[in-house]
Every structure is written in structure tokens, then in C-alpha cells.
Amino acid sequence: MTRSVGLSQTERTINNQNKPYHPKQHPKTGSFFSLYSPKFSIYLLITCALLFILFQIQSLQTPPSSPSSSPLPSWAFLNQWQKVIINTTPSTSTFNNDENNLTKSMAKKLRESVTFLPLKDLRYSSTAQQGHTWFMSSMYDTHEEGEAQYQRFPSSASKGRLLCLKGNDTHDGAWNSYALAWPEFLPDNSTLRKGITFVSYNHYNYDNIWHGLSAMVPFVAWHNKNQCSLIPARWILYHWGELRIKMGPWLKSLMQATFGEPLHIETFENSVANCFEDAVVMRHNEGGMSRQKRIEVYDLLRCKARIYCNVSLEGRLSEVNRRGMPVIGMTMFMRVNNGPRSFKNESAVIGIFEKECTKVEGCRFIVAYSNNLTFCEQLRDLRQIIPGDSSPGPSALLPVDHGMLTRGSKESLDDSTLSSLLSAQH
């Protein structure tokens, strides 16, 4: 300090310049710079973000006033984003359309996959009546013990499929065909037939009483097994796969009496496919039926026929002759003259039986032509001669044609044979 006092003014000035300068801060200046703290920066950022969001919301709610004006950048961006979402996200309608197209495609393929096969399979001509036969040869029958063999459509055996038939050829069964189809996917241009359908195969014909009745018996057995509750809406008749459009009047009347309704025999006016809601197929006649079951069926047929023709067995009395001997009723059923199985000399045949009848006491001989009698007329005549539980007296029924007499030769049935027959009846 002593030295500095003695210094000149110039020296003191130089020394002051060499010392470092420390400015004194003003209180107001320090408070201004404190606003730039980290907390203030966060508040400022949030405020800017809120203003930006409000501006974007306003711009989204206010689209361009005219198509010609240029949209705001935010609006254009939103449009592009919506297009991306729509194009990349499958809508419900698109999914349903795809599903419908797939269903239609599958249905078309199932309809086109239905394959029709010939009703008559010539590969099995040597075993036409055995096993699966040559009629609908790819199908097998259902057989319960003692019952008739049959096929049912739809069933578990057919995997729920319906029977479809096509063709109306009456000369060659190989031109008629069959197939199985799902109920929801029937063949194109096919017709669904409601109700139950009886399909019959007969290796012989439906005009002959015996052959026709043998083909109908299994249907009656099946009908009886189901408590007579299922009445056929239609019948379809086949012989060797060939369509038959009628049956003998006697047989038709008996079936009408049994089922209680007139028979509708299908003719198939056109050759398009017909599919059946419910179908029963028989192709073995009485094959597989037990003796007891056949007896039950024929008892039912007799009962139904008597009701149909209003014929009663009550009140019948045993007929006796003057000496008190029972009268033997002997009725010979003959065919109409000049028929396919008529005799060359019919009167000679009748004479043989009539002569032998006179040798037995109490024999009463009657000749009847079955083709000239109605169904009920035959039934009333047979009521007097057919033995049964309600029949009081002995009788004999002789349905005779040239098959019994070896090509129509009257000598093939000798007197002793006929006499033995009548004596046994007596």
C-alpha cells in the first residue's frame, strides 16, 4: 500500500488495466434467465402439442369446400390411411361372399358327382336271382331273421342318400338306371317325389296271379311289420329292369283291398331323373321269409279281401246229401279259351274230372273260369270251397292248366290218381 501511494497516475492506470474484470449481476437479470429451467421447457412443449392437436381436429372436421380446391395435408393423409385400412382388412360382406361362392361350388360338384348305373347289370346274368341279383347289383339287402329282404332309402346303409331312378324303357332294362344322391344335392333337372314309394322287381311278370302275388307278398309283410301305418304313394314295377306300367286286375284288386287305396302305378312319362323322399325296394319275392311269416301275410290278405268284398264266413252250415254224408265241393278253375295255357280239348279234360267226381259219394263238381270273374266274385265262390278255420266241410280246389297235364295230354292224369285225391279229401 505504501508503494502504491507513491506511484504516479500513469502507473496506477496500467496496474488497473492488468486486473481481471468481475461485473456485478443485477437482480432482475438473474430472474429472467431462471425461466429457461427444464420444467418450463416441458410446459412449453405440452402447450405446443395441445395446440397442434386442436388444429388437426379442426382441419379434420372441416373438409375442403370444393373438389377443385386442394385438400389440406392432414386431410389428404387421412384419406390415404383409410384406403390402406379398407384394402388390407377383409370386411364381413367380403367374407360372406367368399363363403357363399365356396358353398355353391361344392354343391355343384356334389350334383355332378351323382353317377347313374344300369338297373340291369349284364355281368350277373348267370346269377340274376341270387345274392345282390342283376337288378341294382351294387346294393345289398337288409335281412332280419324271418322277414323279407328289402332295401330302404334313405337309411344308414345308404348313408342318408335318396334313391333316384331314370328312364322308362319297357324292352331293355340296361337303358334304365339308378343312382344315390344327397337330399340337398339332387342331380340337375331331377324331380323330388314326396311320400313313400314301393319299387318291385319281378323276374317273371305281374299278370300271372302266382308270380305277381309272390312279388307283392314282401311289401305286405313290410307294411304289416310297420303297423300298417305307411301307405305307398306310388308303385314302380320292373321286370328284368324293364318298366311295367300295369299288373293283373285280380292282383291289383287284392293290393287295393290290402292297402285301402287305389294303386298308382308309375309310368314315368319322361326320362328325366326322379328322386324319392322315401323308397322301399324288394327284389327277392318271398325269399328270406319264414313259413310263419308267410302264413301271417296270407291271413292278412284274406282278412282284407273279405272286408273289401263284404264277404263273411259266419252262418255257414255243413252241407250233407240225402244219406247224411258231407258234400265235397270240387271246383275246377280254368283259363279263358284260347289262352296261352289253355287245353287243346278243354271239354275232354273237364270230362275226366267230372267222371271221377261221380265215383265219390257226395262229390259236387263245378267248373269256373277265373278270368271271367271279378275279384269279389272269385272270393265268394272260393268261400264255399277253401278249407280253413271257419270252413265246416271238406272241399277241393283244382286250379288246372296244361302245365299240370304235360302239354295238355289228358292221359297223363289217370283215374286212380284223381280218385285218390278225392278220397283223401273225403
C-alpha angles and dihedrals in degrees: 000000000000090000095049092055091059094051122107124245092257094055093049090054093053093049092052092053092055094057118092117255118237111186117209113238120234116232094232092052092056094052092053093057091049089070089074093071121133092256091057091051091054092050091049093050093050091049092052091048092052091049090050092050092049090050091051092050091052092049092050093051092049110059121188113294095228136020090240094058117088113252120237115264092249092052092049090050092052092051092052092048092051090051091053092050093048093048096047101039116071111229125220092250092053091050092049092049091052091049092049092049091051092049092050091049093051092046091052092050092049091050092049092047093064105113122201117211128194114270090221112052107201091197088077099043091121091057098033094147101033130093111329088357123209091281110091086345096183092064129079128210129245110234127188118186112278093001131107118270112251147157125227127199123228101026141123088273090059092040090241095305125140127236115249124191128192132185137041102216113150098189108045122033092196088073092059117075145190137205142171122239138176113255091238094048109043119167118277115274091012126139124226111220115206126218130031120314127202113212114193130192116196121182090202122027145289097235096069109082096221099043092043093048091049089056092049099046096078091054090052089048092051090045091051092047089057092054091258088281099125115073116188116244090202144001125224115197125198133182113188087340091304117126117248118197101191144031132206114289093238093053092043091053091049092052090047089052091048099048096033096231137081113269119250107205111196117237101178098220091197132034098237121122118276119198121196127220091213126006137177119197125198122184106154101062107211092347113137094017117126121231091250091052092051090051090052091051095049090047089054091049092052092048093049092046093052091050091047093051095036092238120155129191094204120111096028114147129199112258117224132181127233092282093050095254117142115258115240112216112211116183121181114203112208133183125243114280116271091019122146091266101030123130123257090228106023096172090057092055092048089049092057094055094041092051092050092047091058089058091064118072113240096016115144115192124205130176118207132178107218095198091059094054128078119236094260093045090055090048092053091050093047090050088072097050112028110096117225145132091299097038111107102193143036120273142166130218117197115185099190133188135149091275088072093050102046105256093335099302108149092200092068091076107058127200095251092056093052093044091052090051093052093044090053090052090049 
